[in-house]
Amino acid sequence: MWALLVLIGAAAVSAHLQDLAFDRQKVFRVIPQNDEQVEIINSLASNIQVDFWQPDSVTLVRPKMQVDFRVEADKSFEVEDLLKESGVEYKVLIDNLQAALDAQFDSKTRTTRHSYEKYNNWETIAAWTADIAAQNPDLVSRSIIGETYEGRPMYLLKMGKSHPNKKAIFMDCGFHAREWISPAFCQWFVKEAVETYGKDTVMTTLLNSLDFYVLPVINIDGYVYTWTNDRMWRKTRSKNAGSRCIGTDPNRNFNAGWCTLGASKNPCDSTYCGSAAESEKETKALADFIREHLSTIKAYLTIHSYSQLLLFPYSYAYKLPSNHEELNSIARAASEQLASLYNTKYTYGPGATTIYPAAGGSDDWAYDEGIKYAFTFELRDTGRYGFLLPESQIKPTCEETTLAVKYIANYVLEHLY
């Protein structure tokens, strides 16, 4: 038996541990109709452990808002009873989280080979960053911009034809560890760039005229943890002084209205803002790189999931950026481009009013640093699978998102400042 376990390997063993963890867990969707029903959700969350998927925290729940949350198997009947009794409309989005988790993988046979249409673990992605640069030396180079809390190198790919004084677009993926479709998109976009250069006129023009910095995974430690221990992990993996709770929400850790609206000072919360702005090694490495290249970086794109949104500043306040009209029209056109392929509908607008307030986000920070074009994508879907989007949806999701990114990049190229 022991020999067999060794054969299966650590990954399978940890996957089995996760099997036990998520069996019969449920994901509920409720739409509270008034303050009284919001209060019911608040009291529910204070009595049992609730993992909020949408919005990120119970403090953000408002009347008429769609609220998705996950509860432990042994608490799901209790939750259903409470919702029924108090007359809160609800539906069960995911009846058995483990089944949904298993179903994201299209085949049970996992190879260690990299694939653009499968979810790749960090080791595979790290090896891929080296390979793609080695195979396309005229278009792609790889550097290290820092290291994570657990000491992993943060690889950055730079794409574009070598040319002096080029302006650049910065794109990152994998802020929140459980949003696996996000790193899948960064990998896909790099593939599209190298495969269509010289064939697709828009991509060729973009790579001739601009550089793209692509950070395939920013929260690497968290991402590794979702593969080994807890698929639903969101934050970084840093230790917090004076608390047994681990990690900071990297997208609440930037110096943009830091730790005000929609962020928590409690290290145990999923939206914990950290001990200070840029307290996390990962966010500091990203911020340092952008500050060093501020004169050339003209757009910032950050890729999240889920809910099919295209957001722009501000999220930390209900104010509008000075070029609001322009950002809104870019977002509208980019959403139309995205929908042109599979008719996937995106909602667009400023973060605070379109989704919910969230201070300390990277897009607001980049914008306040002087990057006029800053956008956050929330990829598929709208909750049927949530963070567990099946692999069969990677290709269509990435194809349609590429259209939107190309539109934004082309707009930036035509409006350099």
BAPA-814175 format. One line per 8 residues: number of its first residue (from 1); their letters; for each residue x, y, z of C-alpha. Coordinates in steps of 0.1 Angstrom, whole numbers, plus 5000, padded with zeros to 4 digits. Each point is the difference from the previous one (the first is absolute). Layout:
BAPA-814175
NUM	A	X Y Z; ...
***
This chain:
BAPA-814175
1	MWALLVLI	5000 5000 5000; 5028 5024 5010; 5018 4994 4967; 4968 5007 4981; 4996 5033 5019; 5035 5010 4991; 4992 4992 4964; 4969 5021 5001
9	GAAAVSAH	5022 5029 5012; 4994 5029 5023; 4977 5018 4976; 4975 4972 4999; 5001 4996 5038; 4993 5037 5006; 4973 4998 4973; 4984 4972 5020
17	LQDLAFDR	5002 5021 5032; 4981 5027 4981; 4974 4974 4989; 4991 4996 5036; 5000 5037 5006; 4975 5011 4974; 4976 4970 4998; 4964 5012 5002
25	QKVFRVIP	5009 5036 5006; 4975 5023 4984; 5001 5034 4983; 4969 5021 5005; 4988 5031 4982; 4977 5024 5018; 4987 5034 4990; 4990 5019 5032
33	QNDEQVEI	4971 5023 4993; 5004 5024 5029; 5022 5010 5030; 4983 4974 5022; 5010 4972 4976; 5035 5014 4998; 5001 4998 5038; 4990 4963 4998
41	INSLASNI	5029 4993 4978; 5023 5019 5024; 4988 4980 5030; 5004 4968 4980; 5036 5009 4992; 5007 5009 5036; 4987 4966 5013; 5015 4976 4975
49	QVDFWQPD	5030 5001 4977; 4990 5013 4967; 5022 5005 4969; 4987 5029 4980; 5006 4996 4963; 4982 5030 4988; 5004 5026 5015; 5033 4993 5018
57	SVTLVRPK	4987 5007 5034; 4967 5001 5020; 5007 5037 5008; 4994 5008 4963; 4965 4984 4998; 4973 5024 4991; 4963 4997 4991; 4992 4987 4965
65	MQVDFRVE	5036 4987 4996; 5007 4965 4987; 5019 4983 5028; 5018 4967 4995; 5015 4981 5030; 5013 4966 5009; 4992 4981 5032; 5014 4968 5016
73	ADKSFEVE	4980 4968 4993; 4988 4996 5036; 4986 5035 5000; 4982 5001 4967; 4966 4987 5014; 5002 5025 5028; 5006 5028 4974; 4971 4989 4978
81	DLLKESGV	4977 4998 5030; 5010 5035 5011; 4995 5015 4965; 4966 4983 4996; 4988 5011 5034; 5010 5036 4995; 4986 5001 4965; 5033 5008 4983
89	EYKVLIDN	4998 4988 4963; 5029 4977 4993; 5012 4973 4976; 5027 4974 5002; 5026 5009 4973; 5022 4970 5007; 4985 4970 5019; 5033 4981 5006
97	LQAALDAQ	5031 5021 4997; 5022 4969 4998; 4982 4988 4969; 5004 5035 4984; 5037 4999 5010; 5005 4967 4983; 4980 5011 4969; 5023 5030 4993
105	FDSKTRTT	5026 4975 4988; 4988 4986 4966; 5019 4968 5004; 5012 4981 5030; 5034 4993 4984; 5022 5029 5008; 5033 5004 4982; 5027 5023 5012
113	RHSYEKYN	5003 5014 4965; 4989 5036 4996; 4967 5005 4982; 4983 5033 4991; 4966 4983 5004; 5006 4985 5034; 5007 5014 5034; 5037 4998 5006
121	NWETIAAW	5017 4999 5035; 5027 5024 5009; 5029 4978 4992; 4986 4995 4965; 4994 5037 4995; 5035 5009 5012; 5016 4976 4976; 4977 5013 4972
129	TADIAAQN	5013 5036 5006; 5035 4988 4993; 4990 4980 4970; 4979 5027 4983; 5029 5025 5004; 5025 4974 4987; 4979 4991 4970; 4992 5036 4990
137	PDLVSRSI	5032 5020 5008; 4991 5028 4975; 4966 5006 5017; 5002 4989 5036; 5024 5004 5029; 4996 4989 5036; 5012 5018 5032; 4994 4997 5037
145	IGETYEGR	4985 5030 5017; 5001 4987 5036; 4992 4970 5021; 4970 4989 5019; 4996 4996 5038; 5009 4963 4997; 5030 5008 4978; 4987 4992 4965
153	PMYLLKMG	5013 5022 4971; 4975 5023 4984; 5004 4996 4962; 4991 5028 4977; 4998 4996 4962; 5007 5029 4977; 4986 4997 4965; 5006 5022 4970
161	KSHPNKKA	5025 5007 4972; 5031 5016 5013; 4999 5037 4993; 5013 5030 5020; 4976 5023 5019; 4970 4977 4998; 4969 5005 5022; 4986 4971 5018
169	IFMDCGFH	4969 4983 5014; 5002 4981 5033; 4977 4970 5006; 4998 4978 5030; 4980 4968 5010; 4995 4980 5031; 4995 5025 5027; 4975 4978 5018
177	AREWISPA	5012 4965 5002; 4967 4982 4993; 4993 5019 4968; 5017 4974 4978; 4986 5013 4967; 5021 5032 5005; 5035 4985 4996; 4986 4978 4972
185	FCQWFVKE	4992 5032 4982; 5035 5015 5004; 5015 4969 4986; 4975 4999 4971; 5007 5037 4991; 5037 4994 4998; 4994 4970 4977; 4977 5021 4978
193	AVETYGKD	5026 5027 4997; 5028 4977 4989; 4978 4978 4978; 4983 5029 4981; 5029 5024 4997; 5006 5005 4963; 4965 4986 4991; 4975 5021 5019
201	TVMTTLLN	5004 5037 4991; 4988 5014 5033; 5022 4977 5021; 5030 5007 4977; 4996 5037 5003; 4996 4998 5037; 5031 4980 5005; 5020 5022 4976
209	SLDFYVLP	4989 5032 5017; 4995 4990 5037; 5015 4977 5026; 4977 4979 5022; 5011 4991 5035; 4982 4968 5011; 5001 4987 5035; 4983 4966 4997
217	VINIDGYV	4994 4995 5038; 5006 5027 5026; 4987 4980 5031; 5022 4969 4993; 5000 4987 5036; 4962 5002 5002; 4997 4984 4966; 5022 4971 5010
225	YTWTNDRM	4979 4996 5032; 4968 4996 4979; 5016 4971 4982; 5014 4983 5032; 4978 5008 5030; 4969 5022 4994; 4985 5006 4966; 4980 5029 5014
233	WRKTRSKN	5030 5020 5014; 5000 5036 4990; 5027 5020 5018; 5038 4999 5001; 5017 4976 5024; 5019 5025 5022; 4999 4997 5038; 4982 5028 5019
241	AGSRCIGT	5015 5012 5033; 4978 4992 5030; 4976 4979 4980; 4996 4964 4992; 4984 5010 4967; 5021 4999 4968; 5002 5023 4971; 4990 5034 4986
249	DPNRNFNA	4977 5008 4971; 5026 5013 4975; 4973 5021 4983; 4993 5019 5032; 5037 5006 5006; 5008 5030 4977; 5003 5036 5011; 4967 5011 4985
257	GWCTLGAS	4975 5009 5027; 5018 4972 5019; 4979 4982 5026; 4970 5023 4997; 4968 4989 4982; 4995 4963 4992; 5032 4988 5017; 5004 4984 5034
265	KNPCDSTY	5025 5006 5028; 4994 4965 5014; 5028 4975 4988; 4974 4972 5001; 4978 5016 4973; 5003 4993 4963; 5003 5037 4993; 5027 5007 5026
273	CGSAAESE	5020 5031 4988; 5033 4990 5016; 5020 5017 5027; 5009 5029 4976; 4997 5009 4964; 5024 4978 4980; 5006 4978 5031; 5000 4970 4977
281	KETKALAD	5032 4991 4981; 4979 4993 4969; 4981 5033 4999; 5032 5019 5008; 5019 4983 4971; 4972 5009 4976; 4998 5036 5012; 5037 5005 4999
289	FIREHLST	5002 4987 4964; 4972 5023 4989; 5015 5030 5018; 5034 4993 4983; 4983 4999 4966; 4974 5027 5004; 5013 5020 4971; 4993 4972 4976
297	IKAYLTIH	4970 4981 5014; 4969 5016 4985; 4973 4974 5009; 4995 4976 5029; 4977 4969 4997; 4993 4976 5028; 4981 4968 4995; 4977 4985 5026
305	SYSQLLLF	4969 4978 5002; 4970 4996 5001; 4970 5021 4990; 5006 5012 4964; 5009 5036 5007; 5024 5026 4986; 5007 5025 5027; 5021 5032 5002
313	PYSYAYKL	5007 5025 5029; 4990 5007 5025; 4992 4971 5024; 5013 5016 5032; 4976 5030 4998; 4968 5010 4982; 5018 5026 4980; 5006 4999 4962
321	PSNHEELN	5034 5003 4984; 5007 5031 4979; 4999 4980 4967; 4969 4981 5011; 4982 5006 4966; 5030 4986 4981; 5004 4969 5023; 4963 4993 4998
329	SIARAASE	5000 5001 4962; 5031 4978 4998; 4983 4975 5023; 4968 5001 4980; 5018 4993 4967; 5023 4974 5016; 4969 4982 5014; 4984 5001 4966
337	QLASLYNT	5031 4984 4985; 5000 4973 5026; 4963 4992 4994; 5005 4998 4962; 5014 4965 5003; 4977 4980 5023; 4975 5027 5010; 5013 5000 5036
345	KYTYGPGA	4985 5031 5017; 5023 5022 5021; 4989 5028 5022; 5024 5030 5002; 5005 5031 5021; 5019 5014 5030; 5008 4974 5026; 4982 5014 5030
353	TTIYPAAG	4967 5005 4984; 5001 4971 4975; 5009 4973 5025; 5008 5012 5035; 5025 5023 5018; 5034 4985 5005; 5030 5020 5012; 5036 4992 4994
361	GSDDWAYD	4996 4985 4965; 5027 4999 4974; 4981 5017 4972; 4991 5031 5022; 5036 5002 5011; 5014 4998 4964; 4976 5027 4989; 5010 5023 5029
369	EGIKYAFT	5036 4994 4991; 4992 5016 4966; 4991 4970 4978; 4969 5014 4982; 4987 4967 4988; 4994 4976 5029; 4975 4971 4997; 4990 4970 5020
377	FELRDTGR	4984 4970 4982; 4978 4977 5019; 4999 4969 4977; 4973 4973 4996; 4976 4990 5013; 4972 5017 5019; 4998 4973 5027; 4989 4967 4986
385	YGFLLPES	5035 4987 5006; 5015 5031 5017; 5037 4993 5008; 4997 4965 4986; 4996 5008 4963; 5004 4967 4981; 5031 4996 4977; 4977 4998 4970
393	QIKPTCEE	4993 5037 5005; 5037 5011 5001; 5003 5003 4962; 4968 5020 4993; 5006 5022 5031; 5036 5007 4989; 4990 5006 4963; 4974 5025 5008
401	TTLAVKYI	5021 5018 5026; 5029 5003 4976; 4977 5020 4977; 4993 5025 5027; 5036 5003 5011; 5011 5005 4964; 4974 5027 4996; 5012 5018 5031
409	ANYVLEHL	5037 4997 4990; 4993 5013 4966; 4981 5030 5014; 5029 5007 5024; 5024 4998 4970; 4979 5026 4981; 4998 5023 5031; 5035 4999 5014
417	Y	5007 5027 5025
***
